[in-house]
Amino acid sequence: MILSRLSHAFRTQNWFAVALEFLIVIAGVVIGFQITAWNEARGERDLEQRYVERLADALETDIAQFSNAIELAILRAEQARQVLAAIEDNSVAHEDPTDFLRGIVTAAYTFVPTVDEVVFEEMISRGDVAIIRAETLRSQIGAYYQFLESYSQWHYLRSHVQTDYMAQRAGVLTPAQERLWVDAYVTDGVVGVELETFSTADADAALERIRERPGMISALAHVESWQIYNQIVYLDARDRAEALLAALRAEYGGNR
């Protein structure tokens, strides 16, 4: 229809009509491009908001994981200290022989938090990192996940400390005492699990065997230091996660 009007205007040399038709066409193209740009911008903002919400969820999960890891590292370090103290003074083990023996079993156990990196990895793989408009926030997000990557390089040492200690203490406890680790994972009444309590004599017998194992005593000292290190690392990680979550909330609002 526009072409027909233009053709007629050219034939009649109605240059005003020609100019008007051209203006209409150009205006239509500009408006079309503008509508497309608005839709694209709105789509990007929607995508940005979804990423932010998912990142907030992931950070809340990370914070809970780090808090759990901190509590367990504190407990394990205390168990290692208790065993080392009992080597010098049996009365330390007599306060609660069953708990003391449980500490021998679990002192080197390490809980490695399972951090949620799915959202960030998706942003990287799809090239969507720049969709987070605030440059300082983008940098903070990248720094957080870079930190997680840097501390993961030491996981093999944590495993080594645990396996070395377990090898050093092999044979110190009876099979029934070895099952004390079950307390952390099951409740009374689980089929096939019968948890026992032990006496001061049981604790004294274990201590005598430990004193004959200098390698185990050295391993215990190593265990304590590593559990303290775990506390420091996971406290740092939790602080970073909380700071990033607070920054997301400050930038985008909401109570997530």
C-alpha positions as CSV (number, residue, x, y, z in Angstrom):
1,M,0.0,0.0,0.0
2,I,2.9,2.4,0.8
3,L,4.6,1.4,-2.4
4,S,1.5,2.2,-4.3
5,R,1.2,5.6,-2.8
6,L,4.8,6.3,-3.4
7,S,4.5,5.3,-7.1
8,H,1.5,7.5,-7.5
9,A,3.3,10.4,-5.8
10,F,6.3,10.0,-8.1
11,R,4.1,9.9,-11.2
12,T,2.3,13.0,-10.2
13,Q,5.5,14.6,-8.9
14,N,3.9,15.2,-5.5
15,W,7.2,15.6,-3.7
16,F,5.6,16.5,-0.4
17,A,3.7,13.2,-0.4
18,V,6.9,11.3,-1.3
19,A,8.8,12.9,1.6
20,L,5.8,12.2,3.9
21,E,5.7,8.5,2.9
22,F,9.5,8.2,3.4
23,L,9.1,9.7,6.9
24,I,6.4,7.3,7.8
25,V,8.5,4.3,6.6
26,I,11.6,5.6,8.6
27,A,9.5,6.2,11.7
28,G,8.0,2.7,11.5
29,V,11.5,1.2,11.2
30,V,12.8,3.3,14.2
31,I,9.8,2.4,16.3
32,G,10.2,-1.3,15.4
33,F,13.9,-1.2,16.4
34,Q,13.0,0.6,19.6
35,I,10.3,-1.9,20.6
36,T,12.7,-4.7,19.9
37,A,15.4,-3.1,22.0
38,W,12.9,-2.5,24.9
39,N,11.8,-6.2,24.7
40,E,15.4,-7.3,24.7
41,A,16.3,-5.0,27.7
42,R,13.2,-6.3,29.6
43,G,14.2,-9.9,28.9
44,E,17.8,-9.2,30.1
45,R,16.4,-7.6,33.3
46,D,14.1,-10.5,33.9
47,L,17.0,-12.9,33.4
48,E,19.2,-10.9,35.6
49,Q,16.6,-11.0,38.4
50,R,16.3,-14.8,38.0
51,Y,20.1,-15.2,38.3
52,V,20.1,-13.0,41.4
53,E,17.4,-15.0,43.1
54,R,19.1,-18.3,42.3
55,L,22.5,-16.9,43.4
56,A,20.8,-15.9,46.7
57,D,19.4,-19.3,47.2
58,A,22.8,-20.9,46.5
59,L,24.5,-18.6,48.9
60,E,22.0,-19.4,51.7
61,T,22.8,-23.1,51.1
62,D,26.5,-22.4,51.2
63,I,26.2,-20.5,54.4
64,A,24.4,-23.4,56.1
65,Q,27.0,-25.8,54.8
66,F,29.9,-23.7,56.1
67,S,28.2,-23.3,59.5
68,N,27.9,-27.0,59.8
69,A,31.5,-27.5,58.8
70,I,32.6,-24.9,61.4
71,E,30.7,-26.6,64.2
72,L,32.1,-30.0,63.3
73,A,35.7,-28.8,63.0
74,I,35.4,-27.2,66.4
75,L,34.1,-30.5,67.8
76,R,36.8,-32.6,66.1
77,A,39.6,-30.3,67.3
78,E,38.3,-30.6,70.8
79,Q,38.2,-34.4,70.5
80,A,41.8,-34.4,69.4
81,R,42.8,-32.1,72.3
82,Q,40.9,-34.3,74.7
83,V,42.7,-37.5,73.6
84,L,46.1,-35.7,73.8
85,A,45.3,-34.5,77.3
86,A,44.1,-37.9,78.4
87,I,47.5,-39.4,77.4
88,E,49.0,-37.3,80.2
89,D,46.1,-37.7,82.6
90,N,43.7,-40.6,82.5
91,S,41.1,-38.6,84.5
92,V,40.3,-36.6,81.4
93,A,38.9,-39.8,79.8
94,H,37.1,-40.8,82.9
95,E,34.6,-37.9,82.7
96,D,32.7,-39.6,80.0
97,P,34.5,-42.8,78.8
98,T,32.0,-43.4,75.9
99,D,32.3,-39.9,74.6
100,F,36.1,-40.1,75.0
101,L,36.3,-43.3,72.9
102,R,34.0,-41.8,70.3
103,G,36.5,-38.9,70.0
104,I,39.2,-41.3,69.2
105,V,37.1,-42.6,66.4
106,T,36.0,-39.4,64.9
107,A,38.6,-36.8,65.7
108,A,40.0,-36.7,62.2
109,Y,36.7,-36.8,60.4
110,T,36.5,-33.9,58.0
111,F,33.2,-32.5,56.7
112,V,33.8,-30.8,53.3
113,P,30.9,-28.4,52.5
114,T,29.1,-29.0,49.2
115,V,29.0,-25.6,47.7
116,D,26.4,-24.7,45.1
117,E,28.3,-23.4,42.0
118,V,25.6,-24.4,39.5
119,V,24.3,-20.9,38.9
120,F,27.7,-19.3,38.5
121,E,28.9,-22.0,36.2
122,E,25.8,-21.6,34.1
123,M,26.4,-17.9,33.9
124,I,30.0,-18.5,32.7
125,S,29.1,-21.2,30.2
126,R,26.3,-19.0,28.6
127,G,28.4,-15.8,28.7
128,D,25.8,-14.1,30.9
129,V,28.1,-12.8,33.7
130,A,27.9,-9.3,32.2
131,I,24.1,-9.4,32.7
132,I,24.8,-8.4,36.3
133,R,24.9,-4.6,35.7
134,A,26.8,-3.5,38.8
135,E,30.5,-3.9,38.1
136,T,31.5,-4.1,41.7
137,L,29.0,-6.8,42.3
138,R,30.2,-8.8,39.3
139,S,33.7,-8.6,40.7
140,Q,32.5,-9.7,44.2
141,I,30.7,-12.7,42.7
142,G,33.8,-13.7,40.7
143,A,36.0,-13.3,43.8
144,Y,33.8,-15.4,45.9
145,Y,33.8,-18.4,43.5
146,Q,37.5,-17.9,42.8
147,F,38.1,-18.3,46.6
148,L,36.0,-21.5,46.6
149,E,38.2,-22.8,43.8
150,S,41.4,-21.8,45.6
151,Y,40.6,-23.6,48.9
152,S,39.4,-26.8,47.2
153,Q,43.0,-27.4,46.2
154,W,43.7,-28.5,49.8
155,H,41.0,-31.2,49.9
156,Y,43.5,-33.9,49.2
157,L,45.6,-32.9,52.3
158,R,42.5,-33.1,54.5
159,S,41.8,-36.6,53.1
160,H,45.5,-37.5,53.8
161,V,45.3,-36.3,57.4
162,Q,42.2,-38.3,58.0
163,T,43.4,-41.5,56.4
164,D,46.8,-41.3,58.0
165,Y,45.2,-40.9,61.4
166,M,42.9,-43.8,60.8
167,A,45.8,-46.0,59.8
168,Q,47.7,-45.0,62.9
169,R,44.9,-45.8,65.3
170,A,43.9,-49.1,63.7
171,G,43.6,-51.8,66.4
172,V,43.4,-49.3,69.3
173,L,39.7,-49.8,69.8
174,T,37.5,-52.8,69.9
175,P,34.9,-53.5,67.1
176,A,32.1,-52.3,69.4
177,Q,34.0,-49.1,70.2
178,E,34.7,-48.5,66.5
179,R,30.9,-48.4,65.9
180,L,30.6,-45.3,68.1
181,W,30.8,-43.1,65.0
182,V,27.3,-44.3,64.2
183,D,26.0,-42.0,66.9
184,A,26.5,-39.1,64.6
185,Y,24.3,-40.5,61.8
186,V,21.6,-42.8,63.3
187,T,19.2,-42.7,66.2
188,D,18.4,-45.4,68.7
189,G,16.1,-48.0,67.4
190,V,17.6,-48.3,63.9
191,V,17.4,-52.0,62.9
192,G,20.8,-53.7,63.3
193,V,22.4,-51.0,65.3
194,E,23.0,-51.5,69.0
195,L,25.1,-48.7,70.5
196,E,27.0,-49.5,73.7
197,T,28.4,-47.5,76.6
198,F,31.8,-48.0,78.0
199,S,33.6,-47.8,81.4
200,T,36.7,-46.0,82.7
201,A,38.5,-49.4,82.4
202,D,37.7,-49.4,78.7
203,A,39.1,-45.9,78.3
204,D,42.2,-46.8,80.3
205,A,42.9,-49.8,78.1
206,A,42.6,-47.7,74.9
207,L,45.0,-45.1,76.4
208,E,47.6,-47.7,77.1
209,R,47.5,-48.8,73.5
210,I,47.7,-45.2,72.3
211,R,50.8,-44.6,74.5
212,E,52.5,-47.4,72.7
213,R,51.9,-45.7,69.3
214,P,54.0,-42.5,69.0
215,G,52.9,-42.3,65.4
216,M,49.3,-42.0,66.5
217,I,50.2,-39.3,69.0
218,S,51.9,-37.3,66.3
219,A,49.0,-37.8,64.0
220,L,46.6,-36.5,66.7
221,A,48.6,-33.3,67.0
222,H,48.4,-32.9,63.2
223,V,44.7,-33.6,63.3
224,E,44.1,-30.9,65.9
225,S,46.0,-28.3,63.8
226,W,44.1,-29.2,60.6
227,Q,40.8,-29.0,62.3
228,I,41.7,-25.5,63.6
229,Y,42.7,-24.6,60.0
230,N,39.4,-25.9,58.8
231,Q,37.6,-23.6,61.2
232,I,39.5,-20.6,59.9
233,V,38.9,-21.5,56.3
234,Y,35.2,-22.1,56.7
235,L,34.7,-19.0,58.8
236,D,36.3,-17.0,56.1
237,A,34.1,-18.7,53.5
238,R,31.0,-18.1,55.4
239,D,31.9,-14.4,55.9
240,R,32.4,-14.1,52.2
241,A,29.1,-15.8,51.4
242,E,27.2,-13.6,53.9
243,A,28.9,-10.4,52.5
244,L,28.0,-11.4,48.9
245,L,24.4,-12.2,49.9
246,A,24.1,-8.9,51.7
247,A,25.5,-7.1,48.6
248,L,22.9,-8.8,46.3
249,R,20.1,-7.8,48.7
250,A,21.4,-4.2,48.9
251,E,21.6,-3.9,45.1
252,Y,18.4,-5.7,44.1
253,G,16.3,-5.3,47.3
254,G,14.1,-7.9,48.8
255,N,14.7,-10.2,51.8
256,R,16.2,-13.1,50.0
